[in-house]
Amino acid sequence: MAAAVTSIRKLADELVEVLGRSSEDSDGAHRDDHDPLGDLAESCLDGLGVVARIEAAAAAAKVHFLSTYAGATDALEPPAESPYESSAREMSQVAEVACVLTVGERAAAALLGEAHALTTSLPAVLDALQAGEISWQHARIMVDETTGLDNAAAAALEAHFLDPEAPNAARGAAAGELVPARFRRKVRAWRERHHPESLELRHVKSVEDRRLEYSPDRNGMAWISLYMPADTACAVWNKTSALARGLQGPEEPRTLTQLRADAAAGLLLGNAGQSVGAAPSLKADVLVTVPVFSLLGATDEPAELDNYGPIPASMARKLVSEGAGSFYRVLVDPRDGAPLEIGRTSYRLPESLKRWLRMRDGKCTFPGCSNPSQDNEADHLTAWERGGATGISNLGQLCPKHHRLKHRTRWSPGPAAVNEPPGWVSPSGRKYNAERADREPTLWPPGCLADGSSPMETLIVDYLVAS
């Protein structure tokens, strides 16, 4: 607890220093090379960064207080003589915290649970929060995604994202540099791959829970939700998106989001033509990244479904074997998990290059943007008229909004590589690292030598060269 308070004090001193610079800049010292407004803007951004770190350190202090309070109140009482008495004490504890923080008892109970998890099972997460390296939202995501894992699995997940010295540590932007939604997606994908229980078994159990839910909302609106296997859900999304894109045009006032909702309603009610009009039957390509051995059935290593995440190997094999028209397989090298080959029905370079770009970036490359591949535009990082080549290292995915931002403001993408998307540089000169996929070496089946050559490896390499 003392360390958390010390961290807050240091950050507060840093904020005082930033505020001092901001005050000087607003006064406008008269120097020939002085830009008071530019310096003031820079100081404000620095101040925002420090305040965010103070908020994180304050959250860490709150965690320590909650955990210590729970431990102290438990120690004050003799052992409970019955489950009823134990439950009553817990209710009293939660109520006290709820009243002090002026929150509901459900929120107070969640805070106590998160504080317990952070102080007992996730020490590195708490240290990062205390240092201001991650936000409270990031810490809560780590608690949420490690729920149900044993201590060893939770420690491995924690180390992967917070320890740069860990084996095959997370690459690209650090945990605290990712917006919470993107961070959750990366954590969940890693958890799916490394869960003690195989994804195949968990998927079989979860399929039994598929359902349709209806939830009324405000302003005469309501939600309809479907819980179903990922490949089916992806196909539903692709079909409604294709119908919606086919209706876009200069005379169409509805947005793509509105068109998707109208198309889905029309399809469900059996009058798609009447509800959304005649639309061409478009094909929405989806990439399925499949480890070679998994595709051959030698292992059950999960595959990766574009715009979703890990899926069971059996689901990926089904998509490939049935030749689903909107899915393209992507094989990965068993030695390091890098993309190896993209299956396609045409050999035109532009199309294969677009698919490789989608596989590399996965989404709009702008920091925090989650716009999926199908709605993005391939853009030259260095403009063609300025000598930029049409190669994968000079291309990046941008959604329409951030494409306009790039061309109308001083935001600019950084360099890219064959397997690395570009980072970004803001008008103030701040650099934002790219979000990169956590590729890992493929699981090798028995009889294969990961560090050398084997008959299986030779056979696969010969097949890929010939195909």
C-alpha positions in Angstrom: 0.0 0.0 0.0 2.9 2.4 0.8 4.3 1.8 -2.6 1.0 2.8 -4.3 0.9 6.0 -2.3 4.5 6.7 -3.1 3.8 6.2 -6.8 0.8 8.7 -6.6 3.1 11.2 -4.9 5.8 11.0 -7.6 3.2 11.3 -10.3 1.6 14.3 -8.6 5.0 16.0 -8.5 5.4 15.3 -12.2 1.9 16.8 -12.8 2.9 20.0 -10.9 5.9 20.3 -13.1 3.8 20.0 -16.2 1.3 22.5 -14.9 4.2 24.9 -14.3 5.3 24.6 -17.9 1.7 25.1 -19.1 1.4 28.3 -17.0 4.7 29.6 -18.5 3.5 28.8 -22.0 0.2 30.5 -21.5 2.0 33.6 -20.3 3.9 33.6 -23.6 7.6 34.3 -23.0 8.9 36.6 -25.7 11.5 34.7 -27.7 12.0 34.7 -31.4 11.9 30.9 -31.5 9.0 30.5 -29.1 5.7 29.1 -30.1 3.5 29.6 -27.0 0.3 28.0 -28.4 2.3 24.9 -29.6 4.1 24.6 -26.3 0.8 25.0 -24.5 -0.9 22.2 -26.5 2.2 20.0 -25.9 2.0 20.6 -22.1 -1.7 19.8 -22.1 -1.1 16.4 -23.8 1.7 15.7 -21.3 -0.6 16.6 -18.5 -3.3 14.3 -19.8 -0.8 11.4 -19.9 0.3 12.1 -16.3 -3.3 12.3 -15.1 -4.1 8.9 -16.7 -1.1 7.4 -14.9 -2.3 9.0 -11.6 -5.7 7.5 -12.1 -4.1 4.1 -12.6 -2.0 4.4 -9.5 -5.0 5.6 -7.5 -6.9 2.5 -8.7 -4.0 0.4 -7.4 -4.2 2.1 -4.1 -7.9 1.4 -4.0 -7.2 -2.3 -4.7 -4.7 -2.4 -1.7 -7.3 -0.7 0.6 -10.1 -3.1 -0.5 -7.9 -6.2 0.0 -6.5 -5.0 3.3 -10.0 -4.1 4.6 -11.4 -7.5 3.6 -8.5 -9.3 5.4 -8.8 -7.1 8.5 -12.5 -7.6 8.9 -12.2 -11.3 8.4 -9.5 -11.4 11.1 -11.6 -9.5 13.5 -14.3 -12.2 13.6 -14.0 -15.8 14.8 -14.5 -18.5 12.3 -18.1 -18.6 11.0 -20.2 -21.4 12.4 -22.4 -21.9 9.4 -22.7 -20.9 5.7 -25.5 -18.6 6.7 -23.2 -16.7 9.1 -20.4 -16.6 6.5 -22.8 -15.2 3.9 -24.1 -12.5 6.3 -20.5 -11.3 7.0 -19.8 -11.1 3.3 -23.0 -9.1 2.8 -22.0 -6.7 5.6 -18.5 -6.3 4.1 -19.9 -5.5 0.6 -22.5 -3.1 2.0 -19.8 -1.1 3.9 -17.7 -0.7 0.8 -20.7 0.2 -1.3 -21.6 3.0 1.2 -18.1 4.4 1.5 -17.6 4.5 -2.3 -21.3 5.5 -3.1 -21.8 2.6 -5.5 -24.2 -0.2 -5.8 -23.6 -3.4 -3.8 -23.2 -5.4 -7.0 -20.4 -3.0 -8.1 -18.8 -3.2 -4.6 -18.9 -7.0 -4.6 -17.1 -6.9 -8.0 -14.5 -4.5 -6.7 -13.7 -6.8 -3.7 -13.5 -9.8 -6.0 -11.1 -8.0 -8.4 -9.0 -6.7 -5.6 -8.7 -10.2 -4.2 -7.6 -11.6 -7.6 -5.1 -8.8 -8.2 -3.4 -9.1 -4.8 -3.4 -12.9 -4.7 -3.0 -14.2 -8.3 -1.9 -11.3 -10.5 1.0 -9.5 -8.8 2.6 -8.3 -12.1 -0.8 -6.7 -13.2 -1.0 -4.9 -9.9 2.6 -3.6 -10.2 1.9 -2.4 -13.7 -1.3 -0.6 -12.6 0.6 0.9 -9.7 3.3 2.2 -12.0 0.7 3.7 -14.4 1.8 1.4 -17.2 -1.8 0.1 -17.7 -5.2 1.4 -16.9 -7.8 0.1 -14.5 -9.8 -1.2 -17.5 -6.7 -3.2 -18.6 -6.4 -4.7 -15.1 -10.0 -5.7 -15.0 -9.7 -7.4 -18.4 -6.8 -9.5 -17.0 -8.9 -10.4 -14.0 -11.8 -11.3 -16.2 -9.8 -13.4 -18.7 -7.9 -15.3 -16.0 -11.1 -16.3 -14.2 -11.4 -20.1 -14.2 -7.7 -20.6 -15.0 -5.4 -22.4 -12.5 -2.5 -20.4 -11.0 0.1 -21.6 -13.5 -2.1 -20.7 -16.5 -2.9 -17.3 -15.1 0.8 -16.6 -14.4 1.7 -17.6 -18.0 -1.0 -15.3 -19.4 0.2 -12.4 -17.1 3.9 -13.0 -18.1 3.1 -13.1 -21.8 1.6 -9.6 -21.9 3.6 -7.9 -19.1 7.0 -9.5 -19.0 9.1 -8.6 -22.1 11.6 -11.3 -21.1 9.0 -14.1 -21.2 9.3 -16.8 -23.8 7.5 -15.6 -27.0 6.4 -12.4 -25.2 3.6 -10.3 -26.8 4.9 -8.3 -29.7 4.1 -4.8 -31.1 2.3 -2.3 -28.9 2.6 -2.8 -25.2 -0.5 -3.8 -23.1 -1.0 -0.2 -21.9 -0.7 1.2 -25.4 -3.7 -0.8 -26.6 -7.2 0.5 -26.1 -9.1 -1.8 -23.7 -11.2 -3.4 -26.4 -8.2 -4.3 -28.5 -6.3 -5.5 -25.5 -9.2 -7.8 -24.5 -9.2 -9.3 -28.0 -5.5 -10.1 -27.8 -5.8 -11.5 -24.3 -8.8 -13.6 -25.1 -7.1 -15.1 -28.2 -4.0 -16.0 -26.3 -6.2 -17.5 -23.5 -8.2 -19.6 -26.0 -5.0 -21.1 -27.4 -3.4 -21.8 -24.0 -6.4 -22.9 -21.9 -5.7 -26.1 -20.0 -8.9 -27.6 -21.6 -8.7 -27.9 -25.3 -10.8 -25.5 -27.5 -12.4 -28.5 -29.1 -13.9 -29.8 -25.8 -15.0 -26.3 -24.7 -16.6 -25.7 -28.1 -18.6 -28.9 -27.9 -20.0 -27.9 -24.5 -20.7 -24.3 -25.6 -22.6 -25.4 -28.8 -25.3 -26.8 -26.5 -25.9 -23.2 -25.1 -26.8 -21.7 -28.5 -29.8 -19.4 -28.3 -31.7 -16.3 -29.6 -32.3 -13.5 -27.1 -34.6 -10.5 -27.1 -34.0 -7.4 -24.9 -36.3 -4.3 -25.0 -34.5 -0.9 -25.0 -35.4 2.7 -24.8 -37.0 5.0 -27.4 -39.1 2.2 -29.0 -36.0 0.1 -29.8 -34.9 -3.4 -28.9 -32.0 -5.8 -29.3 -32.0 -9.3 -30.9 -28.9 -11.4 -30.1 -27.8 -14.8 -31.5 -25.4 -17.1 -29.7 -24.1 -19.6 -32.2 -20.9 -21.3 -33.5 -18.4 -18.7 -34.8 -18.3 -19.9 -38.4 -22.1 -19.7 -38.6 -22.1 -16.2 -37.0 -19.4 -15.1 -39.4 -21.4 -16.3 -42.4 -24.5 -14.5 -41.2 -22.5 -11.3 -40.7 -20.9 -11.6 -44.1 -24.2 -12.2 -45.9 -25.9 -9.1 -44.3 -22.8 -7.0 -45.0 -22.7 -8.1 -48.6 -26.4 -7.2 -49.0 -25.8 -3.9 -47.3 -22.8 -2.9 -49.5 -24.8 -3.8 -52.6 -27.4 -1.2 -51.6 -24.9 1.6 -51.1 -24.9 4.4 -53.6 -25.3 8.1 -54.2 -29.0 8.0 -53.8 -29.0 5.7 -50.7 -29.4 7.9 -47.5 -28.9 5.0 -45.0 -25.5 4.2 -43.5 -23.8 0.8 -43.9 -24.7 0.0 -40.2 -28.4 0.9 -40.8 -28.4 -1.2 -44.0 -27.0 -4.2 -42.2 -29.8 -4.0 -39.6 -32.5 -3.6 -42.3 -31.0 -6.5 -44.4 -30.9 -8.8 -41.3 -34.5 -8.0 -40.4 -35.6 -8.6 -43.9 -33.9 -12.0 -44.1 -35.2 -13.1 -40.7 -38.8 -12.1 -41.6 -38.6 -13.7 -45.0 -39.1 -10.6 -47.1 -35.5 -9.5 -47.7 -36.4 -8.2 -51.2 -39.3 -6.1 -49.9 -37.4 -4.7 -46.9 -34.1 -3.8 -48.3 -34.6 -3.9 -52.0 -33.0 -6.0 -54.7 -29.3 -6.5 -54.0 -26.6 -8.3 -55.9 -25.3 -11.6 -54.4 -21.9 -10.4 -53.3 -19.2 -12.6 -51.9 -17.4 -11.5 -48.7 -14.0 -13.1 -48.5 -13.0 -14.4 -45.1 -9.5 -15.7 -44.2 -9.0 -18.8 -42.2 -5.5 -19.1 -40.9 -4.8 -22.8 -40.4 -1.6 -24.4 -39.0 -0.4 -27.0 -41.6 -0.4 -29.9 -39.2 -3.9 -28.9 -37.9 -5.3 -28.9 -41.5 -3.9 -32.3 -42.1 -5.5 -33.6 -38.9 -2.2 -34.4 -37.2 -2.9 -32.0 -34.3 -5.9 -30.1 -32.9 -4.2 -26.7 -32.7 -6.8 -23.9 -33.1 -7.1 -22.0 -36.3 -7.7 -18.2 -36.7 -10.9 -16.9 -38.2 -10.6 -13.4 -39.7 -12.4 -10.7 -37.5 -13.1 -13.3 -34.8 -10.1 -15.1 -33.3 -9.3 -18.8 -32.5 -11.7 -21.5 -33.7 -11.5 -25.3 -33.2 -9.4 -27.2 -35.7 -12.4 -29.3 -36.7 -14.3 -26.2 -37.6 -11.4 -24.9 -39.8 -11.1 -28.3 -41.5 -14.8 -28.3 -42.2 -14.6 -24.8 -43.8 -11.7 -25.8 -46.0 -12.9 -29.3 -46.9 -16.4 -28.1 -47.9 -14.9 -25.4 -50.0 -17.0 -22.6 -48.5 -17.1 -20.0 -51.2 -16.5 -17.0 -49.0 -13.5 -18.5 -47.0 -9.9 -18.5 -48.1 -7.4 -20.8 -46.3 -4.1 -19.4 -45.1 -1.4 -21.9 -44.2 1.3 -21.0 -41.7 4.9 -22.2 -41.3 5.1 -24.9 -38.6 8.4 -23.6 -37.5 7.4 -20.0 -36.4 3.8 -19.5 -37.2 4.4 -17.0 -40.0 2.0 -17.0 -43.0 3.2 -19.4 -45.7 0.6 -19.5 -48.5 -2.8 -18.1 -49.3 -5.2 -20.4 -51.2 -7.0 -18.7 -54.1 -8.9 -19.5 -57.2 -7.3 -16.7 -59.3 -3.7 -15.8 -59.7 -4.1 -12.1 -60.2 -1.5 -10.3 -58.0 -3.8 -7.4 -56.8 -6.3 -9.8 -55.2 -3.6 -12.0 -53.6 -1.9 -8.9 -52.3 -5.1 -7.6 -50.8 -5.7 -10.9 -49.0 -2.1 -10.9 -47.6 -2.7 -7.3 -46.4 -5.9 -8.3 -44.7 -4.1 -11.3 -43.1 -1.2 -9.1 -41.8 -3.3 -6.2 -40.5 -6.6 -7.8 -39.5 -8.2 -4.5 -39.1 -7.7 -0.7 -39.7 -4.1 0.0 -38.5 -5.0 3.3 -36.8 -4.4 3.0 -33.0 -7.5 1.8 -31.2 -9.6 1.3 -34.4 -11.4 -2.1 -34.7 -12.9 -1.6 -38.1 -12.9 -5.1 -39.8 -11.0 -5.9 -42.9 -14.0 -6.1 -45.3 -14.8 -2.4 -44.8 -11.2 -1.1 -45.1 -9.2 0.3 -48.0 -5.7 -0.6 -49.0 -3.6 2.6 -48.9 0.0 3.4 -50.0 2.0 4.4 -46.9 4.3 6.4 -49.2 2.2 7.9 -52.0 2.7 6.4 -55.5 3.4 9.9 -56.9 6.2 10.3 -54.3 8.0 7.1 -55.3 6.0 4.6 -53.2 5.9 1.1 -54.5 2.8 -1.2 -54.7 4.2 -3.8 -52.4 3.1 -5.3 -49.1 5.8 -3.2 -47.2 4.3 0.0 -48.5 0.6 -0.8 -47.9 -1.7 -0.6 -44.9 -5.4 -1.1 -44.2 -7.4 2.0 -43.3 -11.1 2.5 -42.6 -12.7 5.3 -44.6 -12.6 7.6 -41.5 -8.9 7.2 -40.8 -8.1 7.2 -44.6 -9.5 10.7 -44.7 -7.6 11.6 -41.5 -4.3 10.5 -43.1 -4.9 12.7 -46.2 -6.4 15.7 -44.5 -4.3 16.1 -41.4 -0.6 15.6 -40.3 -1.3 12.1 -38.9 1.0 9.8 -40.8 1.7 6.0 -40.8 5.2 4.7 -40.0 7.0 2.0 -41.9 5.6 -1.5 -42.4 7.1 -4.9 -43.2 5.9 -8.1 -44.8 4.5 -9.4 -41.5 4.3 -6.2 -39.5 1.6 -3.5 -39.9 2.6 0.2 -39.7 2.6 2.3 -36.5 1.5 5.9 -36.5 2.9 9.3 -35.7 0.6 12.1 -34.5 0.8 15.8 -35.5 2.5 16.5 -32.1 5.2 14.0 -33.0 4.1 11.2 -30.6 4.7 7.7 -31.9 2.1 4.9 -31.5 3.3 1.4 -32.0 1.5 -1.0 -34.2 -0.7 -3.8 -32.8 0.8 -7.1 -34.0 -0.6 -10.6 -34.0 0.8 -13.0 -31.4 2.0 -15.7 -33.8 3.5 -18.8 -32.2 5.3 -21.9 -33.5 2.9 -24.6 -34.6 2.2 -27.6 -32.3 4.2 -30.5 -33.8 2.6 -34.0 -33.9 4.4 -37.0 -32.5 7.2 -38.1 -34.8 8.1 -34.7 -36.0 11.3 -32.9 -35.0 10.8 -29.2 -34.4 14.5 -28.4 -34.4 15.5 -30.5 -37.4 14.2 -32.2 -40.5 11.7 -35.1 -40.5 9.9 -37.1 -43.1 6.6 -35.3 -42.3 8.2 -31.8 -42.7 9.9 -32.8 -46.0 6.6 -34.1 -47.3 4.7 -30.9 -46.4 7.3 -28.6 -47.8 7.5 -30.6 -51.0 3.7 -30.4 -51.2 3.6 -26.6 -50.7 6.3 -26.0 -53.3 4.5 -28.1 -55.9 1.0 -26.6 -55.2 
